[in-house]
Amino acid sequence: MPIYFEKEPGWAVELAARGGIGALAGSGARGAFAMGGGHLRARFKHYQFGGFFMKSDDADAGGGFTHFGGFAGAWLPFHNWVDFDVAAALGSRRYQDPDPRYGPNGYSFGMPALSLILGVSDRAHSEHVGGRIGGQIELTGDLGQKDRAWSFVETGPDGLPVETHGTTHVGGFSVSLVFSIALDYGDGE
């Protein structure tokens, strides 16, 4: 069976469940994280666009975040092989931490996020409806990062109150490895 680039791939619509792991750098709030969510994607010829939603796990120290938005990019399908895609995404990440050292309700910050998405996937059936599995590397940078002051009071060894305070940087740059399983409807391939 020959492998070749599809010059006229047609169209498809995809609904996917996604999950993965990632690391957030430049943030004092979070480090490594697990996440889950989904996306809806439409493809026409060699173009793709869609929307996504992801939620991280909630850590005891550092809280968690949600990430949603839209993306657009290129789809590069190969006959009898895998398909590649590349997209840029613009969305919003909302960081939340209920820790009382940030105040009675903790903090909740929303900020715009810009992502580069590089993916590979394959469709399991070439008729109109088929399953698709894939993986992506997502590079995301938060725009408009914030600092949140914190403080708490403890009783010292001499019985007197001792106040400790500082600042936590919220937002940063993340690298994520995401896996997806999808239902794909459209022109087969």
ZIUR-V212752 format. One line per field, one symbol per residue. ss: DSSP state (H for helix, E for strand, L for the rest). phi: phi as a letter, one per 30 degrees, with the letter a starting at -180 (. if undefined). psi: psi as a letter, one per 20 degrees, with the letter a starting at -180 (. if undefined). Layout:
ss->???
phi->???
psi->???
//
This chain:
ss->LLLEELLLLLEEEEEEEEEEEEEEELLLLLLEEEEEEEEEEEEELLEEEEEEEEEELLELLLEEEEEEEEEEEEEEEEELLLEEEEEEEEEEEEEEELLHHHLLLLEEEEEEEEEEEEEEEEELLLLLEEEEEEEEEEEEEELLLEEEEEEEEEELLLLLEEEEEEEEEELLEEEEEEEEEEEEEELLL
phi->.dcadddbdibabbcbcbaababccicdcbbdacablabbbcbbhccbalbbbbbddcdecjiaacbblbbbacbbdcdiadccbbbcbbabcccbbdeddckdcibbbcadbcbcbbbbabcdbcddcadbcabbcccbcdcidbcbdbaacbcddcicdbccbabcdcjlbbbbcccbbbccblddl
psi->pqpqpohmibrqpppqpqqaqrppqjpigrdqqqrqbrqpqpppdjqqqaqrpqprroqgoibaqqpqarqqbqpnqppkarqqqpqpqpappoppojpiijrhjbqopqqqppqppprprqpiqjahpqqpqrqqppopppplqqppqqqqprprhjiqqppprapppprbpqpqopqqpqpppbpq.
//
